[in-house]
Amino acid sequence: MYDYSKFLRRIDIIPPSMALAQAATESGWGKSRFFKKANNIFGHWTYNPKIGMVPLERKEGAKHLVRVFSTLEDSIAAYMLNLNRTPAYKKFRDLREKMRSTKIFINGLVLSATMTKYSGIGHDYVKILQSIIRKSQLINYDIKFYEKIKNLD
């Protein structure tokens, strides 16, 4: 049965600072082959040969492909859908919901700590994201975005 309140808890904003840090990391700051040839900003994989391309340095015996997207918008939509529905990111959604319900600033630096399952390097991936957010002062995008949505409430 469809649960509207459960749906609303799962669908919410992705902090711009975290999305930008992940895009920079996964696309090699826009220089990767997958960004240029597959519109793949966020390093999405697939096992479907109809919508994927083989990574050049894929380990022997590995079956994964890198997902090919028609547009950058499709890549962004897949990223948002991935974070909002995949079980691996439940901690992200739970913390985001807690921040929202207690009116705490939805902060990408804090939420990026939940991204240990996004990459095979786990906690090192989180360190990379947080370093990019800090060094590039991406939190400023969260502040601007949060102010805009707060005014809509």
WOURVEN-V171984 format. One record per backbone hydrogen bond with DSSP energy under -1.0 kcal/mol. NH is the residue of the N-H (numbers start at 1). CO is the residue of the C=O. E is the energy in kcal/mol with one decimal. If there is no record, write none. Layout:
NH,CO,E / NH,CO,E
This chain:
7,3,-2.1 / 8,4,-2.3 / 9,5,-1.6 / 10,6,-1.3 / 11,7,-1.8 / 19,15,-2.3 / 20,16,-2.9 / 21,17,-2.1 / 22,18,-2.6 / 23,19,-2.6 / 24,20,-2.5 / 25,21,-2.3 / 26,22,-3.1 / 27,23,-2.1 / 29,24,-2.9 / 32,27,-2.6 / 36,32,-2.3 / 37,33,-3.0 / 38,34,-1.2 / 40,34,-2.2 / 41,39,-1.0 / 46,65,-2.1 / 51,48,-1.6 / 53,66,-2.3 / 58,55,-1.3 / 62,59,-2.1 / 65,46,-2.8 / 66,53,-3.2 / 67,44,-2.4 / 68,51,-3.3 / 69,38,-3.1 / 75,71,-1.4 / 76,72,-2.3 / 77,73,-2.5 / 78,74,-2.1 / 79,75,-2.0 / 80,76,-2.5 / 81,77,-2.5 / 82,78,-2.6 / 83,79,-2.4 / 84,80,-1.9 / 85,81,-1.2 / 86,82,-2.2 / 89,86,-2.1 / 90,87,-1.7 / 93,89,-2.1 / 94,90,-3.1 / 95,91,-2.5 / 96,92,-2.5 / 97,93,-2.5 / 98,94,-2.3 / 99,95,-2.7 / 100,96,-2.5 / 101,97,-3.0 / 102,98,-1.9 / 103,100,-1.3 / 104,99,-2.8 / 107,105,-1.2 / 111,107,-2.7 / 112,108,-2.1 / 113,110,-1.3 / 114,111,-2.0 / 115,112,-1.8 / 118,115,-1.4 / 122,119,-1.7 / 124,121,-1.9 / 126,122,-1.4 / 127,123,-2.0 / 128,124,-2.0 / 129,125,-2.6 / 130,126,-2.8 / 131,127,-2.1 / 132,128,-2.4 / 133,129,-2.6 / 134,130,-2.3 / 135,131,-3.1 / 136,132,-2.4 / 137,134,-1.1 / 138,133,-1.8 / 140,137,-1.4 / 141,138,-1.8 / 143,139,-2.3 / 144,140,-2.2 / 145,141,-2.5 / 146,142,-3.4 / 147,143,-2.2 / 148,144,-1.8 / 149,145,-2.4 / 150,146,-2.4 / 151,147,-1.6
